[in-house]
């Protein structure tokens, strides 16, 4: 059975896409810790990030860097936090979270409740910034 992320890549489930390359895809987390919280995934479904082959692993992190810089350019923050958990979805992924303090990356914190219009606006701003890079 395909992961939820594979279904997003295949457009079986909608997402707020912010960037895409030949092998990677980035979209806003629908339960964000902060505005601009994004997920970066390889298009190839691999459960554990360290099981990615070296080429795809490097492509994923290069892509995540470009996405993170695009997010930073439009979402006010001190840093771009990056976390790899890999426990909830069996598809390698990187969380990119705009942060101002370490506590901003706590997954036990309440998630933001954003309206669809906010997601669309944030995704468009990040996408424009990514496309300019």
TAURUR-V194750 format. One record per pair of residues at least 12 apart in sequence whose ideal C-beta (glycine too) atoms are under 10 Angstrom apart, sorted by the first residue. I is the first residue (numbers start at 1). J is the second residue. D is the distance in Angstrom with one decimal. If there is no record, write none. Layout:
i={I	I}
j={J	J}
d={D	D}
This chain:
i={1	2	2	2	3	3	3	3	3	3	3	3	3	4	4	4	4	5	5	5	5	5	5	5	5	5	5	5	5	6	6	6	6	6	6	6	7	8	8	8	8	8	9	9	9	9	9	9	9	9	9	10	14	14	15	15	15	15	15	15	15	16	16	16	16	16	16	16	16	16	16	16	16	16	16	16	17	17	17	17	18	18	18	18	18	18	18	18	18	18	18	18	18	18	18	18	18	18	19	19	19	19	19	19	19	19	19	19	19	19	19	19	19	20	20	20	20	21	21	21	21	21	21	21	21	22	22	22	23	23	23	23	23	23	23	23	23	24	24	24	24	24	24	24	24	24	24	24	24	24	24	24	25	25	25	25	25	25	25	25	26	26	26	26	26	26	26	26	26	26	26	26	26	26	26	26	26	26	27	27	27	27	27	27	27	28	28	28	28	28	28	28	28	28	29	29	29	29	29	29	29	30	30	30	31	31	31	31	31	31	32	32	32	32	32	32	32	32	32	32	33	33	33	33	33	33	33	33	33	33	33	33	33	33	33	34	34	34	34	34	34	34	34	34	34	34	34	34	34	35	35	35	35	35	35	35	35	35	35	35	35	35	36	36	36	36	36	36	36	36	36	36	36	36	36	36	36	36	37	37	37	37	37	37	37	37	37	37	37	37	37	37	38	38	38	38	38	38	38	38	38	38	38	38	38	38	38	38	39	39	39	39	39	39	39	39	40	40	40	40	40	40	40	40	40	40	40	40	40	40	40	41	41	41	41	41	41	41	41	42	42	42	42	42	42	42	42	42	43	43	43	44	44	44	44	45	45	45	46	46	46	46	47	47	47	47	47	48	48	48	48	48	49	49	49	49	49	49	49	49	50	50	50	51	51	52	56	57	60	60	60	61	61	61	63	63	64	64	64	64	64	64	64	65	65	65	65	66	66	66	67	67	67	67	67	67	67	67	68	68	68	68	68	68	68	68	69	69	69	69	70	70	70	70	70	70	70	70	70	70	71	71	71	71	71	71	71	71	72	72	72	72	73	73	73	73	73	73	73	74	74	74	74	74	74	74	74	74	75	75	75	75	75	75	76	76	77	77	77	77	77	78	78	78	78	78	79	79	79	79	79	79	79	79	80	80	80	80	81	81	81	81	81	81	81	81	81	81	82	82	82	82	82	82	83	83	83	83	83	85	88	95	96}
j={90	45	90	91	41	45	46	47	89	90	91	92	93	88	89	90	91	25	27	39	41	42	43	45	89	90	91	92	93	41	43	44	45	89	90	91	91	25	27	39	41	91	24	25	27	41	42	43	44	45	91	43	27	30	27	28	29	30	39	119	123	28	29	30	38	114	116	118	119	120	121	122	123	124	126	127	38	123	126	127	36	38	39	40	67	70	71	96	122	123	124	125	126	127	128	129	130	131	38	40	63	64	66	67	70	71	123	126	127	129	130	131	133	43	63	127	130	42	43	59	60	62	63	66	67	43	59	63	41	42	43	44	55	56	59	60	63	40	41	42	43	44	56	59	60	61	62	63	64	66	67	94	39	40	41	42	43	63	67	93	38	39	40	41	63	64	66	67	68	70	71	93	94	96	123	126	127	130	39	40	41	67	119	123	126	71	96	114	118	119	120	122	123	126	93	95	96	97	111	112	119	111	114	119	107	110	111	112	113	114	95	97	98	111	112	113	114	118	119	122	81	83	95	97	98	99	103	104	105	106	107	109	110	111	112	71	75	77	81	96	97	98	99	100	104	105	109	111	112	71	74	75	76	77	98	112	114	118	119	121	122	125	68	70	71	72	74	75	76	77	80	96	97	98	122	123	125	126	71	75	81	95	96	97	98	99	104	105	111	112	114	122	64	67	68	70	71	75	80	93	94	95	96	97	98	122	123	126	64	67	89	91	93	94	95	96	60	61	63	64	65	66	67	68	82	84	92	93	94	95	96	60	63	64	89	91	92	93	94	56	57	59	60	63	91	92	93	94	56	60	91	56	60	91	92	90	91	92	60	90	91	92	86	89	90	91	92	84	86	90	91	92	61	84	85	86	91	92	93	94	84	86	92	86	92	92	92	92	92	93	94	82	84	94	94	130	80	82	84	93	94	95	96	80	82	96	133	129	130	133	80	94	96	126	127	129	130	133	80	81	82	94	96	97	98	130	96	129	130	133	96	125	126	127	128	129	130	131	132	133	96	97	98	122	125	126	129	130	96	98	126	129	125	126	128	129	130	132	133	98	122	124	125	126	127	128	129	130	97	98	122	125	126	129	98	100	97	98	99	100	104	98	99	100	101	104	97	98	99	100	101	102	104	105	96	97	98	99	95	96	97	98	99	100	101	102	104	105	94	95	96	97	99	105	95	96	97	105	107	107	107	107	126}
d={9.5	6.8	10.0	8.9	9.1	5.7	9.8	8.2	5.8	5.4	3.9	9.7	9.4	9.6	6.0	9.2	7.6	8.0	9.0	7.6	5.0	9.0	9.1	7.3	6.0	8.9	4.1	8.8	6.5	8.9	8.3	9.1	4.8	9.9	9.8	6.5	9.9	7.4	6.6	9.0	8.1	9.4	9.8	5.5	9.4	7.5	9.3	5.3	9.4	8.5	9.2	9.4	9.4	9.7	4.0	7.4	9.8	8.1	8.8	9.6	8.8	4.0	8.9	7.6	8.8	9.7	8.9	9.8	4.7	6.8	9.8	7.5	4.0	9.0	9.1	9.3	9.9	6.8	9.7	7.3	8.9	6.0	9.6	9.3	6.7	7.3	7.9	9.7	8.3	5.2	8.6	8.9	4.3	5.0	9.6	8.9	6.3	9.9	8.5	8.2	7.3	9.7	7.2	5.2	7.0	9.7	9.7	7.5	6.6	9.5	4.5	8.1	9.3	8.6	9.1	9.5	9.3	9.9	8.6	7.4	9.5	9.0	5.5	8.7	9.8	7.9	8.4	9.8	9.9	6.1	5.4	7.0	8.8	6.1	5.4	7.7	7.9	6.5	6.9	5.8	6.5	9.5	8.5	6.2	5.7	9.6	8.6	4.1	7.9	9.5	8.6	9.7	8.6	7.6	5.4	7.9	5.8	8.7	9.9	9.7	5.5	6.9	4.6	7.5	7.1	7.6	8.9	4.6	9.4	8.9	9.2	9.8	8.9	7.9	9.8	8.4	9.3	7.9	5.9	8.5	8.2	9.8	9.8	7.7	9.9	9.6	10.0	8.7	9.7	5.7	9.4	6.4	5.5	7.9	9.7	7.0	9.0	8.4	8.5	9.5	9.8	8.9	8.5	7.5	9.5	10.0	4.3	8.0	9.1	9.6	9.6	7.9	9.5	6.3	5.0	9.4	6.9	9.9	8.8	9.0	8.7	9.6	8.2	5.4	9.0	8.5	9.9	6.5	6.8	7.5	7.0	6.1	8.9	6.5	7.1	9.7	7.6	7.4	8.7	9.9	5.6	5.0	6.9	8.6	6.0	8.8	9.5	9.7	6.9	9.4	9.7	5.8	9.1	9.2	7.0	6.8	7.2	7.5	9.3	9.6	5.8	9.9	9.7	9.4	4.7	8.5	7.4	3.7	9.4	7.6	8.9	7.9	7.8	4.6	6.0	9.3	8.6	6.6	8.7	9.2	9.1	6.9	7.1	4.9	7.2	9.7	9.6	9.7	8.9	8.0	9.9	9.4	8.9	6.2	8.2	9.2	6.2	9.8	9.6	10.0	8.7	7.6	4.7	8.1	9.2	9.3	8.9	7.3	9.8	9.6	8.8	9.6	5.1	7.1	6.2	7.7	6.7	8.7	6.2	4.4	9.5	9.5	5.6	8.4	9.0	9.9	9.5	6.6	4.4	8.1	6.3	7.8	9.5	9.6	8.9	6.1	6.7	4.6	7.6	5.5	8.4	7.6	5.2	8.8	8.1	5.8	8.3	9.7	9.1	9.8	9.9	6.5	9.8	9.2	8.8	8.0	5.3	8.4	9.8	9.1	7.2	5.1	7.5	9.0	4.4	6.7	6.9	9.8	6.1	8.5	9.6	6.4	9.6	5.4	9.6	5.9	9.7	4.2	7.8	7.7	9.3	9.0	8.5	10.0	7.5	5.9	8.9	8.6	7.4	9.0	7.0	9.1	9.9	7.6	9.1	9.8	9.3	7.0	9.8	9.7	5.0	9.6	6.4	9.0	9.2	9.4	10.0	9.8	6.5	5.7	9.1	8.8	6.1	7.6	10.0	9.5	6.3	9.2	4.2	9.1	6.9	9.0	4.9	9.5	9.0	10.0	9.9	8.0	8.4	6.5	9.6	8.9	5.3	7.9	8.4	4.0	3.9	8.4	8.1	6.0	6.1	8.9	6.0	9.0	9.1	5.5	7.6	8.5	9.3	6.9	9.7	8.7	8.9	8.4	9.6	4.6	9.0	8.5	8.3	9.5	7.9	9.6	4.3	5.8	9.6	7.9	5.1	9.6	9.9	4.5	7.4	8.0	7.6	9.4	7.7	8.4	8.6	3.6	5.8	5.8	8.3	8.6	6.5	4.9	7.8	9.2	9.2	7.9	5.4	7.9	9.4	9.7	9.1	9.7	5.8	7.3	6.3	7.3	7.7	7.3	4.3	7.4	4.3	9.8	10.0	8.4	6.8	4.6	6.1	6.9	5.9	7.6	9.8	9.0	4.5	8.5	7.0	6.2	8.1	7.7	9.5	8.7	9.9}
